[in-house]
Amino acid sequence: MNDKNGTTNINKSRGVIAAVVIAVGLALLIFIMIISITQGAASIPVSGVIKAFTSFEHDNSGHLLIRDMRLPRVIGAAFVGCALAVAGALMQGMTGNPLGDTGIMGLNSGAGLAVALCFAYLKGTSYTQIIMASFLGAALGVALVYIISNLVPGRNHPMKLVLAGATVSTLLSALSQGIALSGNVTLNITFWTMGSMAGTSWKQIQFALPVILAAFAGSICISRGVSALSMGEEVALGLGVKTRLVKLLGTVLVVLLAGTSVAIAGTITFIGMMIPHFARFLVGPDYRLIIPVSGVLGAILLTAADLFSKTFIPPAELPVGAVIALLGVPVFLYLAGKQKGGL
């Protein structure tokens, strides 16, 4: 009885911590978004931002800059960061692989290859068609990773998926570069491979937001099953979880999240690997808490990284993917070093 009460109290306290993290995180996110709107090649005071919304003037270049360029950019950064973090949390929970990430597991490179094909050989492709191609490419990438990892002999070790993901990502990225050269779209493809929020438009936001929001809601719905899977498939089966269904739905959600993110921002890695670990540290192993906390933390990270990328050496911009990698590579090396045993 005491153990049961103790577990209940721990779960309640973690729920409270998660609520506080989400509330404070959302406030911090809004603050960073406001600062990001004011900063760039041309700085705009907060009063100018307020006027752009309360008394918009069509002939005011500052107002147009805010409404048509900076606002969709910060909204896109927040939702892409959320999507990548949630996708990483799902992958880590379903596979038991602490190194799970959309970039490491082949989804980003697969989606990037599909986008390269659209740019090079399907001129005049609509943004909706590019999004759909990204979904198919992401699905191809993750399928190849799982197939190759299953062909490698040895027990199911997290590093098998990482090595398979590195192989597939290298192959698909090389194909993307070859297509870029043959189709004379190298600059366009370079934008996608480096990762950037510059150029995000309202058209992209209008299409991508419903997909990301629906996938986020779906992730919350299967979070209990993902929590069970994170303890092992046998444990999940013992708890009555339909593991195949959860894995299928989870994979579809990851593909939607990753494909949409690549279509907006290009290939940005490591967010999906890092953020779920921080969320797990804060709220424990329950994915009903990890997923929403990861979404908020991922949004904060990418929005802050995008702000840094455009203010570090103005008026030039750093690729936001490179900024994230500066944080992600040390975390990856640390987590990889903790994996014991051979393949």
Secondary structure as GFF3:
##gff-version 3
##sequence-region A 1 343
A	DSSP	alpha_helix	2	38	.	.	.	ID=ss1
A	DSSP	alpha_helix	46	54	.	.	.	ID=ss2
A	DSSP	alpha_helix	61	65	.	.	.	ID=ss3
A	DSSP	pi_helix	66	70	.	.	.	ID=ss4
A	DSSP	alpha_helix	71	95	.	.	.	ID=ss5
A	DSSP	alpha_helix	107	121	.	.	.	ID=ss6
A	DSSP	alpha_helix	127	151	.	.	.	ID=ss7
A	DSSP	alpha_helix	158	182	.	.	.	ID=ss8
A	DSSP	alpha_helix	186	194	.	.	.	ID=ss9
A	DSSP	alpha_helix	202	221	.	.	.	ID=ss10
A	DSSP	alpha_helix	223	230	.	.	.	ID=ss11
A	DSSP	alpha_helix	233	238	.	.	.	ID=ss12
A	DSSP	alpha_helix	243	265	.	.	.	ID=ss13
A	DSSP	alpha_helix	271	283	.	.	.	ID=ss14
A	DSSP	alpha_helix	287	311	.	.	.	ID=ss15
A	DSSP	alpha_helix	320	338	.	.	.	ID=ss16
###
